[in-house]
Amino acid sequence: MHQNDIPVVLVNARLSRQSFNRYRRLGRISALFFSGLTHILVQTRQDQDRFRALGVSKDRLTLAGNIKFDQPILVVDEKQKTALRTWFGVQKTDKVWIAGSTHPGEEVILGAVYHQVRQAVPGLKMIVAPRDPARSGQVADAMAREGTRPVLLSHTRQNPVNTPVMVLDCLGVLAGAYSVCDVAFIGGSLVPCGGHNPLEPAVFKKPIVFGPHMTDFLGIATLLLENKAACQVPDRDGLAQALQAFLLQPDLAGETGSRAFSVCCENTGAVDRTLDTLAGLGLVDAHE
């Protein structure tokens, strides 16, 4: 690209601590990896500082924010919520916990946490949504061996059943399903998989819990935590305690969920800042 005089811009960039340390071990040579980039638009000030420490000049860096905050807000109306509750077999007195985008090794832990929390919250329902729906059958079998008997929601769509534990094995449903939960857990965070996007439940003003491994969404997770809009737990016991607190204290859950939604609204604009920067570099036409 450099030899053909084609500008290259890195957009929505982040540099994890692990990657930063790897580049830093190369010393001055690390700067060569970024020398061909015309500009880098980073998500957070920490990312900006790390690129600077690796030799990227200040004039080639812009703090633009995270484009994920500019994702369209999903709207789920009352009719759609009613349909979801019917499909999930949710009764008026039930509480619903959704564990979204889970990874291998995580579901068995969640099953144990469910049994623990259900002792304090008898009407609790758990919906587990594996990151890879193709694993759903394996997930259900593994949880069954540990004493939990989940049903696959694809099998109950036409004939809903009232069951306490479900596995969401249908594509394109999870984001909207968060609208009917009482608390959301972000998968890939109890096991070292980097976590997933916590903004999906945040747009529905839901309290969010995640584990210690949120490196792939560190900027968003940090903002939520700084604004008391999410709860990070170290392990299984911490998860059980956090879930129980939110499920038994509606005011706490409501306040935390509202703060999460505010974080979503207050951090938009990364797309506009990105386009403004590209326009300033003469790479795109100025936009209104």
C-alpha angles and dihedrals in degrees: 000000000000093000090053092047092243114152116234122199125188107216129196088007126181130178115204122215090249094052091043092054091049093052092043091057087063091062118202091352089073090073089066090067090064100033093096094056117101093203141347123215108198132201101222141016088249090059089048092052092049094052089048090051089054092056104266107145119243093240091061094055131079127180100223103157130232117315090208088077087065095058112126112268109247113233119208113181126210093262090055092046091052090051091051093048090050092049091048092046092238115171124202094258095045126108118213126211117187120197104195131199096002125184136214112291092023102081095062089053090050091051091055091047090050093056090048096050094042090066088068096032106041096181094054120138122191125205115191117197112190114214087233108045089199087073093058096102091049090047092052091049093048092049091047090055088056094053101270118113107201126181126219109245092215086068094054103043094103095032110032118204131199103240131149101225126042137175114216104218099164124103120236097019105093099076093055093039090066087070092073100042128099095212134009131213119201111224127221089046103090088053121045098265099115098252129251139258111305093187092081094074091032092068087061093050093248124155110250130213126186137168131242096280108079099128095130090057099027096136094052093042091051092051091050092049094046089054094045088244098128141023124234117202130193100217150339095302092049090051092052091050093048094048092049091050093052095042095049097040110055092178091056091047092048095048093047092048092049091052090050090054090048090054088055093051098042097052102052122116103077092118092053092046089050093051092045090053093048090048090050089054089051092243098118135019116270111265131212 
